[in-house]
Amino acid sequence: MIKRFAVLLSAAVAITGCSGPAQTFEIDNPGATPLTLRIDGNELPIAAHASRPVKLKPGEHHLQTEQLGDVRFIVYASGKGGLINPTLAEYVIANEIYVTGEDKLQHFGRLNNQIALGGVTFEGPYQATHDLFIDQAWSFGVREPFPEVQTVSHVDASGGRINAKIFTAPDFIAYVEAGMGQPGAYTRQQPKGYVAPVYTLDAAPTALPALDPAFEAHAGPLRELYSRYLQATTADAQLQLQQEAFQAQMAFTAATATLGSGLSKEANEGYNTFVRTRSTLMGSAALVVP
């Protein structure tokens, strides 16, 4: 992970009005040939190695491509948009720490994770995905580089911040090689170079993960809410279910707080998977309808 230092200068504050319910998604084509897709019957051509924005309101939509066929999906209210990946290519979200001075690095722990691209492992603050809808979780988009320096109006007591960027897999490999000062490091491990794998489309699961019976006794409301959420096609219904799910999650947490100490490691891991999966699904900007 490269550390870069921000210069602090005063900056004008942008004033924006209230935004509408539509979310902005970036449709990306990482391939070497042009791509055409349709969303709700509207034809959207995308050049090779390029992207284009599209605004989508909460509700049911249809996406058609030669590769995926007709895909029914729901955009959810209160989402932040993101990237639409019609080729199911691999992308990597990477983090970098920007600080006002090297002494501030002590305030930021190591963000380590392992991902693999084409059989080559990378360790660092990385997350890999090939989902059709990739939720917005970055400051710099797939066609924007990490800046060497950021000019900001305010930095908190930590003296820095963590920013993220989303990469195509080949661009991420080049980024890591440049940071290491070792161009060609990937091909030395994988002589054929990066070969994009072929993935099939995964719809949202019809039900949340299994739980140990002790936890399951309290999970009914969350399961029922998730099932209803997969059918919610209006912003009002979605927002109401999000609020109900928040309250149900609090009740579930309170009811199960002391149960885990008497259960196996596997039961507790299943509990964590259940909570994390529910949170991710019901926090997604868009889901492919099962």
KOLKENU-914652 format. One record per residue (C-alpha): residue number from 1; residue in three letters; chain; y, z, x. Coordinates in nm, 3 decimals. Layout:
> NUM;ALA;A;Y;Z;X .
...
***
This chain:
> 1;MET;A;0.000;0.000;0.000 .
> 2;ILE;A;0.336;-0.103;0.147 .
> 3;LYS;A;0.618;0.153;0.131 .
> 4;ARG;A;0.963;0.014;0.074 .
> 5;PHE;A;1.293;0.194;0.072 .
> 6;ALA;A;1.545;0.173;-0.206 .
> 7;VAL;A;1.922;0.164;-0.147 .
> 8;LEU;A;2.113;0.365;-0.403 .
> 9;LEU;A;2.429;0.208;-0.538 .
> 10;SER;A;2.612;0.253;-0.864 .
> 11;ALA;A;2.509;-0.003;-1.122 .
> 12;ALA;A;2.631;-0.105;-1.462 .
> 13;VAL;A;2.434;0.030;-1.755 .
> 14;ALA;A;2.295;-0.241;-1.980 .
> 15;ILE;A;2.358;-0.188;-2.348 .
> 16;THR;A;2.109;-0.336;-2.589 .
> 17;GLY;A;2.084;-0.331;-2.963 .
> 18;CYS;A;1.786;-0.230;-3.169 .
> 19;SER;A;1.496;-0.463;-3.112 .
> 20;GLY;A;1.298;-0.621;-3.391 .
> 21;PRO;A;0.929;-0.565;-3.458 .
> 22;ALA;A;0.818;-0.870;-3.260 .
> 23;GLN;A;0.668;-0.817;-2.915 .
> 24;THR;A;0.706;-1.052;-2.620 .
> 25;PHE;A;0.387;-1.170;-2.452 .
> 26;GLU;A;0.364;-1.394;-2.147 .
> 27;ILE;A;0.091;-1.659;-2.171 .
> 28;ASP;A;-0.030;-1.731;-1.820 .
> 29;ASN;A;-0.223;-2.025;-1.677 .
> 30;PRO;A;-0.344;-1.943;-1.323 .
> 31;GLY;A;-0.546;-2.265;-1.300 .
> 32;ALA;A;-0.474;-2.590;-1.121 .
> 33;THR;A;-0.470;-2.800;-1.440 .
> 34;PRO;A;-0.241;-2.783;-1.746 .
> 35;LEU;A;-0.360;-2.583;-2.045 .
> 36;THR;A;-0.286;-2.621;-2.415 .
> 37;LEU;A;-0.350;-2.354;-2.672 .
> 38;ARG;A;-0.245;-2.287;-3.029 .
> 39;ILE;A;-0.126;-1.962;-3.177 .
> 40;ASP;A;-0.103;-1.961;-3.556 .
> 41;GLY;A;-0.118;-2.340;-3.549 .
> 42;ASN;A;0.171;-2.381;-3.304 .
> 43;GLU;A;0.081;-2.587;-2.998 .
> 44;LEU;A;0.183;-2.421;-2.670 .
> 45;PRO;A;0.128;-2.632;-2.354 .
> 46;ILE;A;0.137;-2.446;-2.023 .
> 47;ALA;A;0.165;-2.617;-1.686 .
> 48;ALA;A;-0.068;-2.534;-1.398 .
> 49;HIS;A;0.018;-2.211;-1.216 .
> 50;ALA;A;0.281;-2.131;-1.478 .
> 51;SER;A;0.348;-1.912;-1.777 .
> 52;ARG;A;0.557;-1.910;-2.092 .
> 53;PRO;A;0.671;-1.636;-2.331 .
> 54;VAL;A;0.582;-1.606;-2.697 .
> 55;LYS;A;0.699;-1.350;-2.951 .
> 56;LEU;A;0.447;-1.214;-3.200 .
> 57;LYS;A;0.508;-0.979;-3.490 .
> 58;PRO;A;0.266;-0.702;-3.590 .
> 59;GLY;A;-0.021;-0.836;-3.799 .
> 60;GLU;A;-0.309;-1.081;-3.788 .
> 61;HIS;A;-0.288;-1.395;-3.574 .
> 62;HIS;A;-0.514;-1.676;-3.457 .
> 63;LEU;A;-0.543;-1.821;-3.108 .
> 64;GLN;A;-0.734;-2.142;-3.039 .
> 65;THR;A;-0.838;-2.289;-2.704 .
> 66;GLU;A;-1.117;-2.525;-2.602 .
> 67;GLN;A;-1.277;-2.246;-2.399 .
> 68;LEU;A;-1.250;-1.963;-2.653 .
> 69;GLY;A;-1.256;-2.142;-2.987 .
> 70;ASP;A;-1.080;-1.967;-3.276 .
> 71;VAL;A;-0.995;-1.606;-3.189 .
> 72;ARG;A;-0.865;-1.370;-3.456 .
> 73;PHE;A;-0.650;-1.088;-3.322 .
> 74;ILE;A;-0.412;-0.820;-3.445 .
> 75;VAL;A;-0.079;-0.731;-3.286 .
> 76;TYR;A;0.008;-0.364;-3.334 .
> 77;ALA;A;0.344;-0.202;-3.402 .
> 78;SER;A;0.502;0.007;-3.124 .
> 79;GLY;A;0.324;-0.195;-2.853 .
> 80;LYS;A;0.510;-0.326;-2.548 .
> 81;GLY;A;0.366;-0.676;-2.535 .
> 82;GLY;A;0.199;-0.792;-2.217 .
> 83;LEU;A;0.013;-1.089;-2.074 .
> 84;ILE;A;-0.211;-1.327;-2.268 .
> 85;ASN;A;-0.492;-1.454;-2.046 .
> 86;PRO;A;-0.652;-1.751;-2.228 .
> 87;THR;A;-0.870;-1.849;-1.930 .
> 88;LEU;A;-1.010;-1.492;-1.892 .
> 89;ALA;A;-0.912;-1.507;-1.527 .
> 90;GLU;A;-0.908;-1.199;-1.305 .
> 91;TYR;A;-0.576;-1.022;-1.260 .
> 92;VAL;A;-0.486;-0.716;-1.053 .
> 93;ILE;A;-0.217;-0.460;-1.128 .
> 94;ALA;A;-0.097;-0.305;-0.801 .
> 95;ASN;A;0.142;-0.016;-0.736 .
> 96;GLU;A;0.397;0.034;-0.461 .
> 97;ILE;A;0.608;0.338;-0.381 .
> 98;TYR;A;0.982;0.289;-0.338 .
> 99;VAL;A;1.159;0.583;-0.172 .
> 100;THR;A;1.508;0.658;-0.043 .
> 101;GLY;A;1.368;0.788;0.285 .
> 102;GLU;A;1.034;0.817;0.458 .
> 103;ASP;A;1.036;1.195;0.419 .
> 104;LYS;A;1.011;1.149;0.041 .
> 105;LEU;A;0.661;0.999;0.065 .
> 106;GLN;A;0.518;1.352;0.064 .
> 107;HIS;A;0.606;1.375;-0.305 .
> 108;PHE;A;0.365;1.097;-0.394 .
> 109;GLY;A;-0.010;1.140;-0.368 .
> 110;ARG;A;-0.254;0.868;-0.275 .
> 111;LEU;A;-0.336;0.641;-0.567 .
> 112;ASN;A;-0.678;0.519;-0.466 .
> 113;ASN;A;-0.920;0.312;-0.665 .
> 114;GLN;A;-1.185;0.053;-0.576 .
> 115;ILE;A;-1.197;-0.297;-0.718 .
> 116;ALA;A;-1.406;-0.599;-0.620 .
> 117;LEU;A;-1.303;-0.966;-0.624 .
> 118;GLY;A;-1.571;-1.218;-0.544 .
> 119;GLY;A;-1.788;-0.951;-0.385 .
> 120;VAL;A;-1.513;-0.822;-0.155 .
> 121;THR;A;-1.400;-0.463;-0.211 .
> 122;PHE;A;-1.038;-0.349;-0.204 .
> 123;GLU;A;-0.937;0.015;-0.198 .
> 124;GLY;A;-0.592;0.127;-0.306 .
> 125;PRO;A;-0.366;0.171;-0.610 .
> 126;TYR;A;-0.523;-0.124;-0.789 .
> 127;GLN;A;-0.666;-0.202;-1.131 .
> 128;ALA;A;-0.854;-0.526;-1.206 .
> 129;THR;A;-0.894;-0.683;-1.550 .
> 130;HIS;A;-0.994;-1.011;-1.713 .
> 131;ASP;A;-0.905;-0.916;-2.072 .
> 132;LEU;A;-0.752;-1.171;-2.306 .
> 133;PHE;A;-0.468;-0.928;-2.378 .
> 134;ILE;A;-0.341;-0.722;-2.084 .
> 135;ASP;A;-0.097;-0.452;-2.195 .
> 136;GLN;A;0.242;-0.441;-2.026 .
> 137;ALA;A;0.215;-0.184;-1.745 .
> 138;TRP;A;0.426;-0.335;-1.469 .
> 139;SER;A;0.785;-0.384;-1.362 .
> 140;PHE;A;0.726;-0.718;-1.192 .
> 141;GLY;A;0.543;-1.000;-1.365 .
> 142;VAL;A;0.282;-1.240;-1.238 .
> 143;ARG;A;0.549;-1.489;-1.120 .
> 144;GLU;A;0.779;-1.225;-0.966 .
> 145;PRO;A;0.734;-1.086;-0.613 .
> 146;PHE;A;0.764;-0.721;-0.523 .
> 147;PRO;A;1.125;-0.691;-0.397 .
> 148;GLU;A;1.179;-0.553;-0.048 .
> 149;VAL;A;1.459;-0.328;-0.174 .
> 150;GLN;A;1.558;-0.208;-0.520 .
> 151;THR;A;1.913;-0.119;-0.619 .
> 152;VAL;A;1.917;0.150;-0.885 .
> 153;SER;A;2.171;0.378;-1.049 .
> 154;HIS;A;1.966;0.697;-1.034 .
> 155;VAL;A;1.664;0.848;-0.859 .
> 156;ASP;A;1.520;1.185;-0.956 .
> 157;ALA;A;1.447;1.478;-0.725 .
> 158;SER;A;1.129;1.313;-0.594 .
> 159;GLY;A;1.345;1.064;-0.408 .
> 160;GLY;A;1.153;0.761;-0.526 .
> 161;ARG;A;0.946;0.590;-0.788 .
> 162;ILE;A;0.623;0.398;-0.830 .
> 163;ASN;A;0.652;0.041;-0.950 .
> 164;ALA;A;0.373;-0.196;-1.048 .
> 165;LYS;A;0.323;-0.570;-1.035 .
> 166;ILE;A;0.056;-0.791;-1.190 .
> 167;PHE;A;-0.107;-1.055;-0.967 .
> 168;THR;A;-0.348;-1.340;-1.014 .
> 169;ALA;A;-0.657;-1.272;-0.803 .
> 170;PRO;A;-0.569;-1.532;-0.531 .
> 171;ASP;A;-0.211;-1.405;-0.510 .
> 172;PHE;A;-0.334;-1.047;-0.482 .
> 173;ILE;A;-0.565;-1.141;-0.196 .
> 174;ALA;A;-0.274;-1.308;-0.015 .
> 175;TYR;A;-0.056;-1.001;-0.083 .
> 176;VAL;A;-0.311;-0.763;0.070 .
> 177;GLU;A;-0.368;-0.988;0.371 .
> 178;ALA;A;0.007;-1.008;0.433 .
> 179;GLY;A;0.041;-0.631;0.405 .
> 180;MET;A;-0.241;-0.584;0.656 .
> 181;GLY;A;-0.104;-0.850;0.886 .
> 182;GLN;A;-0.445;-1.019;0.873 .
> 183;PRO;A;-0.425;-1.365;0.715 .
> 184;GLY;A;-0.769;-1.503;0.640 .
> 185;ALA;A;-0.932;-1.158;0.620 .
> 186;TYR;A;-1.086;-1.239;0.282 .
> 187;THR;A;-1.257;-1.560;0.396 .
> 188;ARG;A;-1.398;-1.382;0.697 .
> 189;GLN;A;-1.594;-1.168;0.452 .
> 190;GLN;A;-1.644;-1.440;0.192 .
> 191;PRO;A;-1.661;-1.778;0.372 .
> 192;LYS;A;-1.648;-1.975;0.044 .
> 193;GLY;A;-1.318;-1.811;-0.042 .
> 194;TYR;A;-1.235;-1.667;-0.380 .
> 195;VAL;A;-1.432;-1.828;-0.662 .
> 196;ALA;A;-1.317;-1.729;-1.008 .
> 197;PRO;A;-1.607;-1.587;-1.214 .
> 198;VAL;A;-1.673;-1.706;-1.567 .
> 199;TYR;A;-1.633;-1.438;-1.832 .
> 200;THR;A;-1.700;-1.436;-2.204 .
> 201;LEU;A;-1.456;-1.292;-2.455 .
> 202;ASP;A;-1.511;-0.931;-2.562 .
> 203;ALA;A;-1.385;-0.817;-2.900 .
> 204;ALA;A;-1.276;-0.462;-2.968 .
> 205;PRO;A;-1.579;-0.238;-3.034 .
> 206;THR;A;-1.662;-0.176;-3.399 .
> 207;ALA;A;-1.704;0.196;-3.332 .
> 208;LEU;A;-1.597;0.455;-3.077 .
> 209;PRO;A;-1.847;0.571;-2.809 .
> 210;ALA;A;-2.129;0.813;-2.883 .
> 211;LEU;A;-2.082;1.190;-2.846 .
> 212;ASP;A;-2.302;1.494;-2.803 .
> 213;PRO;A;-2.379;1.642;-3.147 .
> 214;ALA;A;-2.163;1.948;-3.073 .
> 215;PHE;A;-1.860;1.724;-3.024 .
> 216;GLU;A;-1.965;1.474;-3.290 .
> 217;ALA;A;-1.941;1.739;-3.560 .
> 218;HIS;A;-1.561;1.721;-3.520 .
> 219;ALA;A;-1.518;1.347;-3.451 .
> 220;GLY;A;-1.544;1.209;-3.805 .
> 221;PRO;A;-1.169;1.182;-3.876 .
> 222;LEU;A;-1.103;0.996;-3.551 .
> 223;ARG;A;-1.387;0.754;-3.613 .
> 224;GLU;A;-1.268;0.684;-3.966 .
> 225;LEU;A;-0.909;0.629;-3.853 .
> 226;TYR;A;-1.018;0.386;-3.581 .
> 227;SER;A;-1.222;0.187;-3.834 .
> 228;ARG;A;-0.918;0.162;-4.060 .
> 229;TYR;A;-0.698;0.069;-3.764 .
> 230;LEU;A;-0.907;-0.242;-3.696 .
> 231;GLN;A;-0.816;-0.361;-4.046 .
> 232;ALA;A;-0.446;-0.269;-4.045 .
> 233;THR;A;-0.234;-0.585;-4.055 .
> 234;THR;A;0.110;-0.451;-4.149 .
> 235;ALA;A;0.350;-0.258;-3.928 .
> 236;ASP;A;0.387;0.019;-4.186 .
> 237;ALA;A;0.011;0.073;-4.211 .
> 238;GLN;A;-0.030;0.065;-3.835 .
> 239;LEU;A;0.248;0.318;-3.770 .
> 240;GLN;A;0.107;0.550;-4.037 .
> 241;LEU;A;-0.240;0.535;-3.881 .
> 242;GLN;A;-0.098;0.596;-3.534 .
> 243;GLN;A;0.069;0.913;-3.660 .
> 244;GLU;A;-0.247;1.026;-3.840 .
> 245;ALA;A;-0.451;0.958;-3.526 .
> 246;PHE;A;-0.216;1.172;-3.318 .
> 247;GLN;A;-0.263;1.465;-3.553 .
> 248;ALA;A;-0.641;1.407;-3.571 .
> 249;GLN;A;-0.665;1.397;-3.191 .
> 250;MET;A;-0.481;1.730;-3.166 .
> 251;ALA;A;-0.719;1.883;-3.420 .
> 252;PHE;A;-1.022;1.739;-3.238 .
> 253;THR;A;-0.900;1.877;-2.905 .
> 254;ALA;A;-0.843;2.224;-3.053 .
> 255;ALA;A;-1.183;2.228;-3.226 .
> 256;THR;A;-1.374;2.123;-2.913 .
> 257;ALA;A;-1.175;2.308;-2.645 .
> 258;THR;A;-1.446;2.565;-2.569 .
> 259;LEU;A;-1.757;2.360;-2.644 .
> 260;GLY;A;-1.789;2.176;-2.314 .
> 261;SER;A;-1.869;2.485;-2.104 .
> 262;GLY;A;-2.209;2.511;-2.268 .
> 263;LEU;A;-2.299;2.144;-2.246 .
> 264;SER;A;-2.429;1.911;-1.977 .
> 265;LYS;A;-2.224;1.705;-1.735 .
> 266;GLU;A;-2.330;1.392;-1.925 .
> 267;ALA;A;-2.205;1.539;-2.254 .
> 268;ASN;A;-1.867;1.619;-2.103 .
> 269;GLU;A;-1.840;1.277;-1.942 .
> 270;GLY;A;-1.918;1.124;-2.280 .
> 271;TYR;A;-1.641;1.334;-2.433 .
> 272;ASN;A;-1.390;1.207;-2.175 .
> 273;THR;A;-1.500;0.849;-2.235 .
> 274;PHE;A;-1.460;0.892;-2.610 .
> 275;VAL;A;-1.107;1.032;-2.580 .
> 276;ARG;A;-0.998;0.776;-2.322 .
> 277;THR;A;-1.144;0.482;-2.515 .
> 278;ARG;A;-0.984;0.587;-2.843 .
> 279;SER;A;-0.647;0.635;-2.675 .
> 280;THR;A;-0.664;0.297;-2.501 .
> 281;LEU;A;-0.773;0.103;-2.808 .
> 282;MET;A;-0.524;0.260;-3.046 .
> 283;GLY;A;-0.248;0.226;-2.787 .
> 284;SER;A;-0.309;-0.145;-2.723 .
> 285;ALA;A;-0.046;-0.403;-2.807 .
> 286;ALA;A;-0.314;-0.640;-2.942 .
> 287;LEU;A;-0.687;-0.631;-3.010 .
> 288;VAL;A;-0.939;-0.907;-3.068 .
> 289;VAL;A;-1.089;-0.836;-3.409 .
> 290;PRO;A;-1.469;-0.780;-3.396 .
***
